[in-house]
């Protein structure tokens, strides 16, 4: 059986996504695409802040929906709460969108950032750059965001880090007990 999977790295302005196929008979994972919902900051003074925040959520959901179609299982690196208001706004936004996806019937398995780092790099304390480089090495066929400045081509960190974490969410999710239990049920 081939499962359609999706990895998510949620954040308020940058929601990373990775799509993949998993062959349950061969135990083989292949990534098929990357994307990011990267909302623009609305600097207008005539629009209320809460209206701007709702617009960001709507933009993100609209960006996710075409990818989530027919996905059997999503893996999400869920953020943790914080004492800072902006982080809590992001936390609430991420939980709200994840809850909405689950309420619409999408199977969601939550993973932790340290598990993503470990599965991709072997270290639970790896840097963002280490995670990006490991993913680009393992999956060079994916459309990683690149830029060339002064003749040097490098990845665009602000986009690539979220895509790499979405890839890592799938990889980390495959070894969770929850995923293994699902596999035993679907055969």
Secondary structure, DSSP 8 states (H G I E B T S, - for coil): -EEEEEEEE--SSEEEEEEEEEETTTTEEEEEEEEEEE------SSS-HHHHHHHHHHHHHHHHHHHHTT-SEEEEE-----SSHHHHHHHHHHHHHHHHHHHTT-EEEEE-HHHHHHHHHS-TT--HHHHHHHHHHHTTTS---EEEETTEEEE-HHHHHHHHHHHHHHHHHHTSHHHHHHHHHH-
